Amino acid sequence: MIAWFGQNGRDLPWRHEGVSAWAILVSEVMLQQTPVVRVVPRWEEWMRRWPEPADLADAPTAEVLRCWDRLGYPRRALRLQECARALVREHGGRVPHGEEALRALPGVGEYTAAAVTAFAHRRRAVVVDTNIRRVLARAVRGRALPDRSYSAAERSLATRTLPAEEARSVAWNQAVMELGALVCTARSPDCAQCPLAAAGCAWVAAGRPAAEEDTRRRQAFEGTDRQLRGQIMALLRRDGEAGEAALLTLDATDAPRVHRCVQSLLADGLAVRGREGEGLRLP
């Protein structure tokens, strides 16, 4: 796996030598539920503007939200700024070592703390994202897909398979994650190109059994409140402020839905009332 990664790993900017722990933390937050191709230009612009936590901590929140652009889930941008302020206030503007200290930061959960520990501080940490879960489910458990939610069994498996030596553990995390992203994909795994297929992948050995039927209903993005919230935020990023009439044009058939989304953006701190007490503007 490690040798495969050395030959096939993508040349991503946050993997370059000398990239700071802060830059890697930013990349991990941006990559949550967001494709790499969309993250790269946003990350590069973000790091050009705010190369250190202190730079982001002092930035106008409206500019932070504009720079986040269309990455989605813009509350992540607010959490990153809160994290930057906590780093300045509590850690001298540096990203602390240790998963416990990292998880105490705003917006940093189990995965992000482990990823920063491994990829920024080069320490042994159990990093488990969707890609790693899928590779381990197939290669070790012989299942097409991992459990519907991250389980204790998966955590135990990831811990057992992680190499004990620090440098190898970091390389292993990177390699398994990359394999899941490029080869062992959810819908069209390319087993002919997989270094684990010949080494005894349990799923391949079992004849690649299909996943159990998932009966959960998935809501389409089109027509959802999340889509409308994104349209409102795009309007605010463009114009800075939007009056009541402009907001209502986004869904002229359902004013209560527009008002509901407006209230949710206010509650999340992504917008504030306009200068006349009506409409919205960036904070």
C-alpha positions in Angstrom: 0.0 0.0 0.0 2.7 2.5 1.0 4.7 1.7 -2.2 1.6 2.1 -4.3 0.9 5.5 -2.8 4.4 6.6 -3.5 3.8 6.0 -7.2 0.1 7.0 -7.5 -0.6 9.6 -4.8 -2.0 12.9 -6.2 0.2 16.0 -6.1 -2.0 18.0 -3.8 -0.7 21.4 -2.5 -1.3 20.6 1.2 0.9 17.5 0.8 3.9 19.5 -0.2 7.0 19.7 2.0 7.0 22.6 4.5 3.2 23.1 4.5 2.2 24.3 8.0 -0.1 22.5 10.5 -2.5 25.4 10.1 -2.7 25.0 6.3 -3.3 21.3 6.8 -6.0 21.9 9.3 -7.7 24.3 6.9 -7.5 21.7 4.1 -9.1 19.0 6.3 -12.0 21.2 7.2 -12.6 22.2 3.6 -12.4 18.6 2.4 -15.3 17.5 4.6 -18.1 16.4 2.2 -16.4 18.3 -0.6 -14.5 17.0 -3.7 -10.8 17.7 -3.9 -11.2 19.5 -7.3 -13.4 22.1 -5.7 -11.2 22.5 -2.6 -7.8 23.2 -4.3 -8.5 26.7 -5.7 -10.4 27.8 -2.5 -7.6 26.5 -0.3 -4.9 28.2 -2.3 -6.8 31.5 -2.2 -7.5 31.1 1.6 -3.9 30.5 2.4 -2.8 33.4 0.3 -5.1 35.7 2.2 -4.7 34.2 5.7 -1.5 32.2 5.9 -1.5 32.2 9.8 -4.4 31.8 12.3 -3.9 35.4 13.4 -4.6 36.6 9.9 -7.9 34.8 9.8 -8.8 35.8 13.3 -8.6 39.5 12.4 -10.4 39.2 9.0 -13.9 40.6 8.5 -16.4 37.8 8.7 -18.1 38.9 5.5 -14.8 38.5 3.6 -14.3 35.0 5.1 -17.8 34.0 3.8 -17.1 35.5 0.4 -13.8 33.6 0.1 -15.5 30.3 1.1 -17.5 30.9 -2.1 -19.5 27.8 -3.2 -17.7 25.1 -1.1 -21.0 24.4 0.7 -21.8 24.0 4.4 -20.6 27.6 5.0 -20.8 27.2 8.8 -17.4 25.5 8.4 -16.0 28.9 7.4 -17.3 30.4 10.6 -16.0 27.5 12.7 -12.6 28.0 11.1 -12.5 31.6 12.1 -13.5 30.7 15.6 -10.8 28.1 15.6 -8.2 30.7 14.5 -9.3 33.0 17.3 -9.0 30.2 19.8 -5.5 29.4 18.5 -4.4 33.0 18.9 -6.0 33.4 22.3 -5.0 30.0 23.8 -2.0 28.7 21.8 0.0 31.7 20.7 -1.3 31.4 17.2 0.0 27.8 16.7 -1.8 24.6 16.1 -1.4 22.5 19.3 -0.1 18.9 19.4 -2.2 16.0 20.7 -5.7 14.9 19.7 -7.2 16.0 23.0 -6.0 19.6 22.6 -7.1 19.7 19.0 -10.6 18.4 19.8 -11.0 21.3 22.2 -10.8 23.7 19.3 -14.0 25.0 17.7 -15.1 22.9 14.7 -12.5 20.2 15.3 -13.9 16.7 15.8 -12.5 13.2 16.0 -11.5 12.8 12.4 -10.0 16.3 12.0 -8.0 16.0 15.2 -6.6 12.6 14.0 -5.9 13.8 10.5 -3.9 16.9 11.8 -2.0 14.7 14.2 -1.0 12.3 11.4 -0.5 14.6 8.4 0.7 17.8 10.1 2.5 16.5 13.2 3.5 13.2 11.7 2.4 11.2 14.7 0.5 7.9 14.9 -3.3 8.5 14.9 -6.2 6.4 13.8 -7.5 8.4 10.8 -10.9 7.1 9.6 -12.8 8.9 6.8 -15.3 7.5 4.3 -12.6 6.2 2.0 -10.7 4.3 4.7 -13.9 2.8 6.0 -14.8 1.5 2.6 -11.3 0.0 1.9 -11.2 -1.8 5.3 -14.8 -3.0 4.9 -13.9 -4.7 1.6 -10.3 -5.7 2.1 -10.7 -7.1 5.7 -14.4 -7.7 6.3 -15.4 -8.8 2.8 -18.3 -6.4 2.6 -19.2 -4.1 -0.3 -19.7 -1.1 1.9 -19.0 -0.1 5.5 -21.7 0.1 8.2 -24.2 2.9 7.7 -22.7 4.8 10.6 -19.2 4.7 12.0 -19.3 1.8 14.5 -17.2 0.5 17.4 -16.2 -2.5 15.3 -14.9 -0.2 12.5 -12.9 1.9 15.0 -11.4 -1.3 16.4 -10.5 -2.6 13.0 -8.9 0.6 12.0 -6.9 0.7 15.2 -5.7 -2.9 14.7 -4.6 -2.5 11.1 -2.7 0.8 11.7 1.1 0.1 11.7 2.7 0.7 15.1 5.7 2.7 13.8 4.9 6.4 13.4 6.3 7.0 10.0 4.7 3.9 8.5 1.4 4.7 10.2 1.3 8.2 8.6 2.1 6.7 5.2 -0.5 4.0 5.7 -3.3 6.5 6.5 -2.4 8.5 3.4 -2.2 5.4 1.2 -5.5 3.8 2.3 -7.4 7.1 2.0 -6.0 7.6 -1.5 -6.8 4.1 -2.6 -10.4 4.6 -1.5 -10.6 8.0 -3.4 -9.0 6.8 -6.7 -9.4 3.0 -7.0 -11.7 1.4 -4.4 -14.5 3.8 -5.0 -18.1 3.3 -3.9 -19.7 2.8 -7.2 -17.1 1.6 -9.7 -14.1 0.0 -7.9 -11.2 -0.8 -10.3 -10.0 -4.0 -8.7 -7.6 -4.7 -11.6 -5.6 -1.7 -10.4 -5.8 -2.4 -6.7 -2.6 -3.4 -4.9 -4.8 -5.3 -2.3 -6.7 -7.5 -4.8 -3.8 -9.9 -5.3 -2.7 -9.6 -1.7 -6.0 -11.2 -0.4 -8.8 -8.7 -0.5 -11.6 -10.5 1.4 -14.3 -8.9 -0.8 -12.7 -10.0 -4.1 -12.1 -13.5 -2.6 -15.8 -13.7 -1.8 -16.8 -12.8 -5.4 -17.5 -9.1 -4.8 -20.9 -9.6 -3.1 -23.3 -6.8 -3.5 -24.1 -4.4 -0.7 -27.2 -5.0 1.4 -30.1 -3.0 0.0 -30.2 0.5 1.6 -33.9 1.4 2.1 -33.2 4.8 3.5 -34.8 7.6 1.4 -32.5 10.2 0.1 -33.8 13.7 -0.5 -32.8 15.3 -3.8 -30.9 18.5 -3.5 -33.2 20.3 -6.0 -35.9 22.2 -4.2 -34.5 21.7 -0.7 -34.0 24.3 2.0 -30.3 23.7 1.7 -30.4 24.7 -2.0 -32.3 27.9 -1.2 -29.9 28.7 1.7 -27.1 28.4 -0.8 -28.9 30.7 -3.3 -29.4 33.3 -0.5 -25.7 33.1 0.5 -24.7 33.5 -3.2 -26.8 36.6 -3.4 -25.2 38.1 -0.3 -21.7 37.2 -1.4 -22.4 39.0 -4.7 -24.2 42.1 -3.4 -23.4 42.2 0.3 -27.0 42.9 1.2 -30.4 41.8 -0.1 -33.8 43.4 0.6 -37.0 41.5 1.3 -38.2 41.8 -2.3 -34.9 40.4 -3.7 -35.0 37.4 -1.3 -38.6 36.6 -2.2 -37.8 36.4 -5.9 -35.6 33.3 -5.1 -38.9 31.4 -4.5 -41.8 33.5 -5.6 -44.2 30.6 -5.0 -43.3 29.9 -1.3 -42.7 33.0 0.8 -42.9 31.0 4.1 -40.0 28.8 2.8 -37.9 31.8 2.1 -38.6 33.2 5.6 -37.7 29.9 7.1 -34.4 29.8 5.3 -33.7 33.4 6.3 -34.3 32.6 10.0 -32.0 29.6 9.8 -29.2 31.7 8.3 -29.7 34.3 11.0 -29.6 31.5 13.7 -26.4 30.1 12.3 -24.7 33.5 12.3 -24.2 33.4 8.5 -26.2 36.6 8.0 -27.6 39.5 10.0 -30.5 41.8 9.4 -30.1 44.6 6.9 -29.3 48.1 7.9 -33.0 49.1 7.9 -33.9 46.1 10.0 -35.2 44.2 6.9 -33.6 41.8 4.5 -30.2 40.3 5.1 -26.5 41.2 4.8 -23.3 39.4 5.5 -22.1 39.7 9.1 
